[in-house]
Amino acid sequence: MNLKGLFLLCFFLTQAVANAQENDAGLQEMDSLISDLKETLELAETTNDSLEKIRAHIQLADFYKKMGIANEAIQHYYQALEIHKPKDTIFVYIENNIGAVNLSLKHYEISKEHLNKSLQTAEKINFDKGRAISYMLLGSVAEKKSNYDLALEYQERSLVIFKQLQDSTDLAITYENIGSIYEDLGDLAKAHNYFSIAHEYSKNSPSNIQINIINNLGDANRKSGNLEKSLELTQQALRMSRETHNGHQEASALKDLAQVYADMGAYKLSYEYMNEHDKVKELEVERRNTELVSTLQILYNIKEKEAEVKLLNQKNEINRIRQNGLLLGSVFVVLVLAGWIFYYKKKKQQESKLYSYEQELLKADLQRKTAEESALQREIGIKLSALTNYSLHLAHKNKMLSDISHTLFNLKDRNVSMIKPKLESLVKEIDFDLAKEQEWTEFIGFFEQIHPNFFENLKSSASSELSPAELRLCMLLRLNLSSKEIASILRITPDSVRIARYRLRKKLTINTKDDLQTFILNL
């Protein structure tokens, strides 16, 4: 093992021991913090102090958000919203944080929904800080969805407000966000420019923000080919991350250094730094997992204690109710039995009366319906008989008038010239009477009384408008008359009836295998 390898091994062993000691101390502090926050919430609930309850829920939610326990954070934010109804700065703060947590979970649509609520409220109450944060987070959502134009628009709006507020830390974060967008778009010059501005604004910001910006600036220089500057900045980020014991940023800096040395052709150094990155990352993941598991264990213990207390309270309440129940039980049972006996007798009497009354009603209703049905059947029979007789009367009348017309027409050539004009006039009057529509109107009136919806159904089944002659033919077919009877009534030949039926069939939506008269009888 060479000297550098021995040094790295010692360094990581020392760091692991230090991290373990720090973790133990941190876990004790964390346990104490969660317990204090829970006690504050319990006290607020006991005193029913709404403001304190809201504050306690928000503090717990902020703590869980920082620890990465998203479901607990969101739960407490929602509980705070249930208590806090006004749409003010607290509402904006909570909605922005719910949006941020969902953004970290990649629930982009849910995040966008909450951030838009926050933005609308912030604009109504002129809360500039909340509005700027909403724009910044909406920009991050748009960036994650690769909608870079919209992301830049939101970040620029946020930037304008932060400049007015002279908020150097949020300005640094926003400039860094814009630089990241341009880096994704491949515009390294603009990305470098925005990272540089972010670096200037971040000098009084928390170390984590400073290191992240320096790392991004170094990476932008590497991608632009400025390897010496990239090496200088990345080494600076590495020093700062080690000084502040920031394992996540240290691993990021080591990875960037490995990439810089690889671009310089120093592959051995690149390999060593990449190995160092893997070890630091493994330690950071282990530390983070230990911290998360410990937090969840603390949370589980607290919830278990709460459940035990709640269960004990429930048992005490059940015992109290049970004792009261036993005292009143015997009296209640006696009263119930007496009431039930009285109710049962009364119910039987009422059921008997009701049954008799229902039977009488059913009998009367049945008699009424039977009488109505008999009357209706008689009326239909009378009308149907009248309609059939009327159609036969029409046929007989038409045949008789046709025969008279034919006879008179033949006589005109045999009689003397004096009576010829009169006979011709008589023939015209008879023919005119045969063509009159009055009897057809009366016939249609009778028909519609028997078959009220026939013409509507017929027209809806026709592909084109039916002529009056075709409507008459359909009526006669509906009366189930033969072609000979139809020809007599319409004063046409049976062949003309056949042709009329063929033309009618073409206008109706009938399958080729279906019978025309059957189709019309079913309308």
Secondary structure by P-SEA (a helix, b strand, c coil): ccaaaaaaaaaaaaaaaaaaaaaaaaaaaaaaaaaaaaaaaaaaaaaccaaaaaaaaaaaaaaaaaacaaaaaaaaaaaaaaacccccaaaaaaaaaaaaaaaaacaaaaaaaaaaaaaaaaaaacaaaaaaaaaaaaaaaaaaacaaaaaaaaaaaaaaaaaaaccaaaaaaaaaaaaaaaaaacaaaaaaaaaaaaaaaaccccaaaaaaaaaaaaaaaaaacaaaaaaaaaaaaaaaaaaaccaaaaaaaaaaaaaaaaaacaaaaaaaaaaaaaaaaaaaaaaaaaaaaaaaaaaaaaaaaaaaaaaaaaaaaaaaaaaaaaaaaaaaaaaaaaaaaaaaaaaaaaaaaaaaaaaaaaaaaaaaaaaaaaaaaaaaaaaaaaaaaaaaaaaaaaaaaaaaaaaaaaacccccccaaaaaaaaaaaaaaaaacaaaaaaaaaaaaaaccaaaaaaaaaccccccaaaaaaaaaaaacccaaaaaaaacccaaaaaaaaaaaaaaccccccccaaaaaaac
